[in-house]
């Protein structure tokens, strides 16, 4: 679980921290601060980190399986896992901030500032997007009257609109994102908008009085150039952050930044090519939406992950997961089978609405587990959970070994699309998914 929670990004990270804090509260367990004898919400300065380190060493020695009777081996292993996880969460700036926020919510200590900040961000996003769009429309409409000079308005307009779109996308995917991550989205959006607006303004001024064929060709090229430049700017900023060029604190506070491997992946290349192909339809002055906006719907569909049984839970709590009865499903669910066509948009939307709150009891089987370890577990999974999120939930119960190759889910010997909700992949109550 320690590896999974560090690797998680955005909404997945928020969900995992939320479930973690709720499990501790339900089991009446110590929170991570109490475990190490620290004051709750304390800033981890040098002295606090030293105290955490001493407590960590003492607790690991106390609960080490080799230092305890064989009859307590399983309990000790669970406690050592919790101790390592607690240290990881508290020493990571973003994980600690999210953990503190969940503890405050449990104790009704969030106050008014959290609500004000949420409304301020959304209001600012709306102001940027609407104001930017207005500037673009005005700049385009005044081309004939100003001889193309008004096209200069499209540059600040594109900056504002793209920043507002990126900020809104970040809030949709992760409403608990930190200030640094939110400001990073606004900054990258502004740079994308400036480059895209400059391309659009330059092309718009250059094609005044040109033939229709030349104007169409210029629009096609500028649209593709806008998206391509925006995508590369976003990737470049992510790589600089993930490589630590802006400092380790910024790297920890922006966990969603792509790594070099992710930027060079086939998936990212495919998105880049698809975006450049769609870019020409955006016209000479419209800035393409950032890649994050395209993925908002997929992220939101997969975010509603049901509560999972963690490694820290007791043996009786783990056994209850095997015996949990099947959950009643609304009568509307069967009608979803005819709503899986991507061409029938209203039907798909209706199907998604009908499936909200529907859960399945799914058995996860690990094909690579070593002898003597748990090889399968029953878990309650939301019907709209994506295959990648379902895999994360399963790996909380059956953590992969360090250095293990990335896993994927298979259903009836076919690999599942990571972004596809399990219901639309054909998974139903009582089915088995293989971790391969």
Secondary structure, 3 states (H helix, E strand, C coil): CHHHHHHCCHHHHHHHHHHHHHHHHHCCCCCHHHHHCCCCCCCCCHHHHHHHHHHHHHHHHHHCHHHCCHHHHHHHHHHHHHHHHHHHHHHCHHHHHHHHHHHHHHCCCCHHHHHHHHHHHHHHHHHHHHHHHHHHHHHHHCHHHHCCHHHHHHHHHHHHHHHHHHHHHHHHHCCCCCHHHHHHHHHHHHHHHHHHHHHHHHHHHHCCCCCHHHHHHHHHHHHHHHHHHHHHHHHHHHHHHHCCCCCHHHHHHCCCCCCHHHHCCHHHHHHHHHHHHHHHHHCCCCCCCCHHHHCHHHHHHHHCCCCCCCCCCCHHHHHHHHHCCCCCCCCCHHHHHHHCCCCCHHHHHHHHHHHCCCEEEEEEEECCCCCCCCCEEEEEEECCCEHHHHHHHHHHHCCCCCCCCCCCEEECCEECCCCCECCCCCCCCCCEEEEC
